[in-house]
Amino acid sequence: MVDYTYYILIGVILFVLGLVGFVSRRNLVMIFLCTELMLQGVILNLVGFNRYWLLAKGADANLAGQSFAIFLMVIAAAEAALAMALVLVLQRQRDTLDPDEFATMKG
Amino acid sequence: MGLFLILPKDRQPSRLHIGVTLAGLSLIALLIAMLRRAAGPVMPQYPWFILISAAAVASAVMMICQKRILYAALCFVLTNLSVAALLLLQQARFLAIALVIVYAGAILVIYVFVLMCVRQEPPAEHDRAAREPFFAVLVGFALLGAILQLAMTPLPQSYTDETKSELIESGTAQAIAQELFNHHIAAFEIAGVILLIAAVGAIAIMRAPRIPEEKTKRIT
């Protein structure tokens, strides 16, 4: 029916779309949102590969892909909390969300 | 696979109409290419997969093209739900519901909350045009081609049956819990500690003493 490569394809497309948005948007919160989009693509990839493993190996396959996806969600939650705290503090200091405004260490 | 690389995509938030039509055409071409390449018997789940993956890619494209970030966050919620539906198709049921609850229900609520706090009434100057969109899309295409070259190797037909019993019984919370607690217990505990550290760190960031002369710049 649906080859596992198609799930990988959708995961890769989501990841690349997140990467394109990450590189080309000029708003701090948008950059973090595109990071989350990249993580969505990675989750889809992980579960796709895990599905292939389960179907190929049968009884002696483990669920490493899905448990790693759970850890990924945990890390994404921690990163989102810290990122939003940073954004709030930076917004209060410079009153702008442009990442170019914070490039004071550029040579 | 070269078909995917020729598809045109335009990503400029300040010229939205051209971008949307081109992206729509490329999405339709992608779907037609996938349908033509589908070999073997078509099971009843296939049109669902096409529909949900189209919704996921379309909402991701909409998300990175939005002018206002709040609408982008809402498009991202739609992307989340589509990815959860794709996970459901793969019989990863616990993970799909966990994705909706944790990601769309908690992380994106944080994002929307902060977006409400830092809202700028006219779309700000730095939001109106993307930064170097042509090179960004070029790099994205190169990466896409490189990854797809390696990843797309077709498999024998027996690996595509969704109703195999191993797959169905592997998606439950019990199976994932067994895997987590039998093989990854250390990582599980460390993940809890990471969450605790993140919560403490977020509070510490917010309570750090500010520089006195910057206080006059705040909008009261």
Interface residues (C-beta under 8 A of the other chain):
Chain A: M1 V2 D3 Y4 T5 Y6 Y7 I8 L9 I10 V12 I13 L14 V16 L17 G18 L19 V20 G21 V23 S24 R25 R26 N27 V29 M30 F32 L33 C34 E36 L37 Q40 I43 L44 V47 G48 N50 R51 Y52 L54 L55 A56 G58 A59 A61 N62 L63 A64 Q66 S67 A69 I70 F71 M73 V74 I75 A76 A77 A78 E79 A80 A81 L82 M84 A85 L86 V87 L88 V89 Q91 R92 Q93 R94 D95 T96 L97 D98 D100
Chain B: R11 P13 M34 G40 P41 V42 M43 Q45 Y46 F49 S53 A56 V57 A60 V61 M63 I64 I69 A72 A73 F76 T79 N80 V83 L86 L87 L89 Q90 Q91 A92 F94 L95 A98 L99 V102 Y103 A106 I107 I110 Y111 F113 V114 L115 C117 V118 Q120 A124 E125 H126 D127 A130 R131 E132 P133 A136 V137 V139 G140 F141 L143 L144 I147 L148 A151 M152 T153 P154 L155 S158 Y159 T160 D161 E162 K164 E166 L167 S170 G171 A175 I176 E179 L180 H183 H184 A187 A191 I194 L195 I197 A198 A199 G201 A202 I203 I205 M206 A208 R210 I211 E214 K217 R218 I219
